[in-house]
Amino acid sequence: MKAFMSKTVYTTILSVIFVAFGLTSAVRADVIETKDGSRIIGKLTKIAAGKLYVTTAAAGDIMITQSQVVSITTDHPLAIRLESNTRADGTIATENGALRITAPEGTIVTPIEKISQSWPIGGLDPIAAHWTYEATLDINGTTGNKNQLGTDAGFSAKRIAPKDQLDFYAAYNRQVTEGAVSADQFKAGIDYTSDFNTRGSWFVRDEAGFDKVMEIQFYETAAAGVGQDLIKNKFDTLTARVGVAYRYDGYEPAADTATVSSAALDLELAHDLKTSTWELVDKLVVLPEFNDFSNLMVTQDSYFQIPLLNPAWKLRIGLSNNYDSKPPPGIKNLDTTYYTRLILDWGQ
């Protein structure tokens, strides 16, 4: 009898625990109600561009039109921005059709439609500009049938904002094969892009440097034009840019090649496909001279990148090509580089 009672008490306690756990799980959820009477239970991850993004157990990630929402209740604080640009971090509850945002500084009451954005506390403010930085380095060598030593280093800094992006970059590549310099290149540049609608943009850029193997003592390319996103979503972006440029290629005195100083057409194509575990990037730039379209420079860079155990460190495996349709005598038109680089990036 005692054993039966003990088993009964034990079963009852477990039942109470499971029920309490279930109730707690049910309570610890955000609830969104819509005009058609739907009630969505899950986790509100963000509000942006008139949409609510909710992660649910049954339906996964769903998106709800903000104008159809009549009630929001959250069990965790969010970072919230109103149309007036007022900022608050707090939980949301709905009373009589109005939202009550409870924050440490006080309570804000506002209509649902006046919320312009929300995002996780501690996350990146969607309209705040931020800087990211990247440093690259690879050193490779070969001994035996031939001796070769190569070094490639680069740095970039990007200021990223919702409507524009500013990119500074610099890179140096030197290769020595059998005691002879087979690559000696340096470049530094700036690229600014500003959106004028959801898919269109304008840009200006300037790049300068030298390539001693190609006998270019100094070169500079300044360009301006417009861009169009042919594909643009969370994982995949394909952008085409067209513009006019000024191209200057000053060759070494011994190169016996005329200096190029001319207006040019600037044609660019950039593709970026990324997932949570890898990224594939392709970039192509074609610069035909206006005075002679057969005189053109083409640069291409493609790489596959994966994060290492520490996500700030990445491994990049790539291929780049530099083509000059009219190189100095004795110099080949095409230079191809295969590389494996260690990448460190930081910033928000």
C-alpha positions as CSV (number, residue, x, y, z in Angstrom):
1,M,0.0,0.0,0.0
2,K,2.8,2.4,0.9
3,A,4.7,1.5,-2.3
4,F,1.5,2.2,-4.2
5,M,1.0,5.5,-2.5
6,S,4.6,6.5,-3.0
7,K,4.4,5.6,-6.7
8,T,1.2,7.7,-6.9
9,V,2.7,10.7,-5.2
10,Y,5.8,10.4,-7.4
11,T,3.6,10.2,-10.6
12,T,1.6,13.2,-9.4
13,I,4.7,15.3,-8.7
14,L,6.1,14.5,-12.2
15,S,2.8,15.4,-13.8
16,V,2.7,18.7,-12.0
17,I,6.3,19.4,-13.1
18,F,5.5,18.6,-16.7
19,V,2.4,20.7,-16.7
20,A,4.2,23.6,-15.0
21,F,7.0,23.3,-17.6
22,G,4.4,23.3,-20.4
23,L,2.7,26.3,-19.0
24,T,6.0,28.1,-18.6
25,S,6.9,27.3,-22.2
26,A,3.6,28.5,-23.4
27,V,3.9,31.7,-21.4
28,R,7.5,32.3,-22.5
29,A,6.5,33.1,-26.1
30,D,5.5,36.2,-28.1
31,V,1.9,36.4,-29.4
32,I,0.8,38.3,-32.5
33,E,-2.8,38.7,-33.4
34,T,-4.1,39.9,-36.8
35,K,-7.3,41.5,-38.1
36,D,-8.6,38.2,-39.4
37,G,-8.5,36.6,-36.0
38,S,-5.2,34.6,-36.5
39,R,-3.1,34.2,-33.4
40,I,0.6,33.5,-34.0
41,I,2.8,32.2,-31.2
42,G,6.5,32.2,-31.5
43,K,9.5,34.6,-31.2
44,L,9.3,38.0,-32.7
45,T,12.8,38.5,-34.2
46,K,12.4,41.9,-35.9
47,I,10.1,44.5,-37.4
48,A,11.3,46.1,-40.7
49,A,9.8,47.8,-43.7
50,G,6.2,47.2,-42.6
51,K,6.8,43.5,-41.8
52,L,7.0,41.4,-38.7
53,Y,9.3,38.4,-38.7
54,V,8.4,35.6,-36.4
55,T,10.0,32.2,-35.7
56,T,7.4,29.6,-34.8
57,A,7.8,25.9,-33.8
58,A,5.2,24.7,-36.2
59,A,5.6,26.8,-39.3
60,G,9.2,27.9,-39.0
61,D,10.0,31.5,-40.0
62,I,7.0,33.5,-41.1
63,M,6.4,37.1,-42.2
64,I,3.4,39.1,-41.2
65,T,2.2,42.5,-42.7
66,Q,2.4,45.1,-40.0
67,S,-0.8,46.8,-41.2
68,Q,-2.8,43.6,-40.5
69,V,-1.6,43.3,-36.9
70,V,-3.9,44.3,-34.0
71,S,-1.9,43.1,-31.0
72,I,1.7,42.3,-30.1
73,T,2.8,40.8,-26.8
74,T,6.4,39.9,-26.1
75,D,8.0,38.0,-23.2
76,H,11.5,39.4,-23.9
77,P,12.7,43.0,-24.5
78,L,13.5,44.3,-28.0
79,A,15.2,47.3,-29.3
80,I,12.5,49.5,-30.8
81,R,12.5,52.6,-33.0
82,L,9.4,54.7,-33.7
83,E,8.7,56.7,-36.8
84,S,9.6,59.8,-34.7
85,N,13.1,58.2,-34.3
86,T,12.4,57.7,-30.6
87,R,14.4,54.6,-29.3
88,A,13.5,52.3,-26.5
89,D,14.6,48.9,-25.3
90,G,11.7,47.0,-23.6
91,T,8.9,44.5,-23.7
92,I,5.7,45.1,-25.7
93,A,2.1,44.6,-24.6
94,T,-1.1,45.7,-26.3
95,E,-4.0,47.5,-24.5
96,N,-7.1,48.8,-26.3
97,G,-5.3,48.7,-29.7
98,A,-2.3,50.6,-28.5
99,L,1.2,49.3,-27.8
100,R,2.7,49.8,-24.4
101,I,6.5,49.6,-24.5
102,T,7.9,49.1,-21.0
103,A,11.5,50.1,-20.7
104,P,13.8,50.9,-17.8
105,E,13.4,54.6,-18.5
106,G,9.6,54.5,-18.4
107,T,6.6,53.5,-20.5
108,I,5.8,54.6,-24.1
109,V,2.3,54.2,-25.5
110,T,2.0,54.2,-29.3
111,P,-0.1,52.9,-32.1
112,I,1.2,49.7,-33.7
113,E,1.7,51.4,-37.1
114,K,4.1,53.9,-35.5
115,I,6.8,51.3,-34.9
116,S,9.3,51.6,-37.8
117,Q,11.8,49.0,-36.7
118,S,12.8,46.5,-34.0
119,W,15.7,44.2,-33.6
120,P,17.3,42.0,-30.8
121,I,18.9,44.0,-28.0
122,G,22.7,44.1,-28.5
123,G,22.2,43.5,-32.2
124,L,23.3,45.9,-35.0
125,D,21.1,49.0,-35.3
126,P,19.7,48.7,-38.9
127,I,20.2,52.4,-39.7
128,A,23.5,52.9,-37.9
129,A,26.6,53.1,-40.0
130,H,29.3,50.7,-38.9
131,W,32.9,49.8,-39.9
132,T,34.3,46.4,-40.8
133,Y,37.9,45.5,-41.4
134,E,39.7,42.8,-43.1
135,A,43.4,41.8,-43.3
136,T,44.8,39.1,-45.6
137,L,48.1,37.3,-45.8
138,D,49.5,34.4,-47.6
139,I,53.1,33.2,-47.9
140,N,54.0,30.3,-50.2
141,G,57.3,28.7,-51.3
142,T,58.7,25.9,-53.4
143,T,62.1,24.2,-53.3
144,G,63.5,21.3,-55.3
145,N,63.1,21.4,-59.1
146,K,62.5,25.1,-58.8
147,N,62.8,27.8,-56.1
148,Q,59.9,30.1,-55.6
149,L,58.8,32.4,-52.8
150,G,55.7,34.5,-52.8
151,T,54.0,36.9,-50.5
152,D,50.6,38.6,-50.7
153,A,49.1,41.0,-48.2
154,G,46.1,43.2,-48.1
155,F,43.9,45.3,-46.0
156,S,40.4,46.8,-46.4
157,A,38.1,49.0,-44.3
158,K,34.4,49.4,-45.1
159,R,31.9,51.8,-43.7
160,I,28.5,50.2,-44.2
161,A,25.2,52.0,-43.9
162,P,21.7,51.1,-45.1
163,K,21.8,53.4,-48.1
164,D,25.5,53.6,-48.9
165,Q,28.9,52.0,-48.6
166,L,32.5,53.3,-48.5
167,D,35.4,51.0,-49.1
168,F,39.1,51.6,-48.7
169,Y,41.5,48.9,-49.7
170,A,45.2,48.2,-50.4
171,A,47.1,45.1,-51.5
172,Y,50.6,44.1,-52.4
173,N,51.8,40.9,-54.3
174,R,55.4,39.8,-54.8
175,Q,56.6,36.6,-56.3
176,V,60.3,35.5,-56.8
177,T,60.9,32.5,-59.0
178,E,64.4,31.1,-59.5
179,G,65.8,34.4,-58.2
180,A,63.8,36.5,-60.7
181,V,60.9,38.7,-59.8
182,S,57.8,37.2,-61.4
183,A,55.2,39.5,-59.7
184,D,55.6,42.9,-58.1
185,Q,52.2,44.6,-57.8
186,F,50.7,47.2,-55.5
187,K,47.3,48.8,-55.6
188,A,45.2,51.1,-53.3
189,G,41.8,52.5,-53.9
190,I,38.5,53.9,-52.7
191,D,35.0,52.9,-53.8
192,Y,31.8,54.7,-52.8
193,T,28.3,53.4,-53.6
194,S,25.0,55.1,-52.7
195,D,21.5,53.7,-53.4
196,F,18.9,55.8,-55.0
197,N,16.2,53.1,-54.9
198,T,15.9,49.5,-53.7
199,R,18.0,48.1,-56.6
200,G,19.6,51.1,-58.3
201,S,22.7,52.9,-57.2
202,W,25.4,55.3,-58.3
203,F,29.1,55.0,-57.6
204,V,32.5,56.7,-57.8
205,R,35.8,54.9,-57.5
206,D,39.5,55.5,-57.8
207,E,42.4,53.0,-57.9
208,A,46.1,53.6,-58.3
209,G,49.3,51.5,-58.1
210,F,52.1,49.9,-60.1
211,D,52.9,46.6,-61.7
212,K,56.7,46.3,-62.3
213,V,56.5,43.0,-64.1
214,M,54.1,44.5,-66.6
215,E,56.5,47.5,-66.7
216,I,53.8,49.8,-65.5
217,Q,55.5,52.5,-63.4
218,F,52.2,54.0,-62.2
219,Y,48.6,53.5,-63.2
220,E,45.4,55.2,-62.1
221,T,41.7,54.5,-62.9
222,A,39.0,56.9,-61.8
223,A,35.4,56.0,-62.7
224,A,31.8,57.0,-62.0
225,G,28.5,55.6,-63.1
226,V,25.4,53.7,-62.1
227,G,24.7,50.2,-60.8
228,Q,21.8,47.8,-60.9
229,D,21.1,44.8,-58.6
230,L,20.0,42.0,-61.0
231,I,19.6,39.7,-58.0
232,K,19.2,40.9,-54.5
233,N,18.2,38.7,-51.5
234,K,19.5,37.6,-48.2
235,F,21.9,35.0,-49.7
236,D,22.5,36.0,-53.3
237,T,23.5,39.4,-54.9
238,L,24.4,40.0,-58.5
239,T,25.3,43.7,-59.4
240,A,26.1,45.2,-62.7
241,R,27.8,48.6,-63.0
242,V,28.3,50.8,-66.0
243,G,30.2,54.1,-66.1
244,V,32.8,56.3,-67.7
245,A,36.4,56.3,-66.5
246,Y,39.7,58.0,-66.9
247,R,42.5,55.5,-67.5
248,Y,46.2,56.3,-67.1
249,D,49.0,53.7,-67.6
250,G,52.5,55.1,-67.3
251,Y,55.1,52.6,-68.4
252,E,58.8,52.3,-67.5
253,P,61.1,54.3,-69.7
254,A,62.7,51.1,-71.0
255,A,59.3,49.5,-71.9
256,D,59.2,51.2,-75.3
257,T,55.4,51.4,-74.9
258,A,53.3,54.6,-75.2
259,T,51.7,56.0,-72.1
260,V,47.9,55.4,-72.0
261,S,46.0,58.5,-71.0
262,S,42.4,58.3,-72.2
263,A,38.7,58.2,-71.3
264,A,37.4,54.7,-71.1
265,L,34.3,52.7,-70.6
266,D,33.9,51.1,-67.1
267,L,32.0,47.7,-67.1
268,E,31.7,45.8,-63.9
269,L,30.0,42.7,-62.7
270,A,30.0,41.4,-59.0
271,H,28.4,38.3,-57.7
272,D,28.2,37.3,-54.0
273,L,26.6,34.0,-52.9
274,K,26.7,33.2,-49.2
275,T,25.3,30.7,-46.8
276,S,25.9,30.2,-43.0
277,T,29.0,28.0,-43.8
278,W,30.6,29.3,-47.0
279,E,30.8,32.2,-49.5
280,L,31.5,32.4,-53.2
281,V,32.5,35.7,-54.7
282,D,33.2,36.7,-58.4
283,K,34.3,40.1,-59.6
284,L,34.9,41.3,-63.2
285,V,36.1,44.7,-64.4
286,V,36.5,45.6,-68.1
287,L,38.1,48.9,-69.1
288,P,38.2,49.5,-72.9
289,E,39.8,52.8,-74.0
290,F,37.4,55.1,-75.9
291,N,40.0,56.1,-78.5
292,D,40.7,52.4,-79.2
293,F,38.3,49.8,-77.9
294,S,40.8,47.0,-78.7
295,N,43.0,48.5,-76.1
296,L,41.5,47.2,-72.9
297,M,42.3,46.0,-69.4
298,V,40.4,43.2,-67.7
299,T,40.7,42.1,-64.1
300,Q,38.9,39.2,-62.6
301,D,38.9,37.7,-59.1
302,S,36.9,34.6,-57.9
303,Y,37.2,33.0,-54.5
304,F,35.6,30.4,-52.2
305,Q,35.7,31.3,-48.5
306,I,34.9,29.3,-45.4
307,P,35.1,30.2,-41.7
308,L,37.6,28.5,-39.4
309,L,36.9,27.4,-35.8
310,N,37.1,31.1,-34.7
311,P,34.6,32.8,-37.1
312,A,36.8,35.9,-37.2
313,W,39.3,33.8,-39.2
314,K,38.5,32.6,-42.6
315,L,40.2,30.6,-45.3
316,R,40.0,31.9,-48.9
317,I,40.9,29.9,-52.0
318,G,40.8,31.8,-55.2
319,L,41.9,32.6,-58.7
320,S,42.6,36.0,-60.2
321,N,43.5,37.1,-63.8
322,N,44.9,40.4,-65.1
323,Y,44.7,40.9,-68.9
324,D,46.3,43.7,-71.0
325,S,45.4,43.6,-74.6
326,K,48.5,45.6,-75.6
327,P,51.3,44.8,-73.2
328,P,54.9,46.0,-73.6
329,P,57.1,43.9,-76.0
330,G,58.1,40.6,-74.5
331,I,55.3,40.7,-71.9
332,K,52.4,38.2,-72.0
333,N,48.8,39.5,-72.2
334,L,47.6,37.4,-69.3
335,D,48.7,37.0,-65.7
336,T,47.0,34.3,-63.6
337,T,47.4,33.9,-59.9
338,Y,46.1,30.9,-57.8
339,Y,46.0,31.6,-54.1
340,T,45.1,30.4,-50.6
341,R,44.8,33.1,-48.0
342,L,44.2,33.4,-44.4
343,I,41.6,36.2,-43.6
344,L,41.1,38.0,-40.4
345,D,38.0,40.3,-40.2
346,W,36.6,42.3,-37.3
347,G,34.2,45.0,-36.6
348,Q,30.4,44.8,-36.5
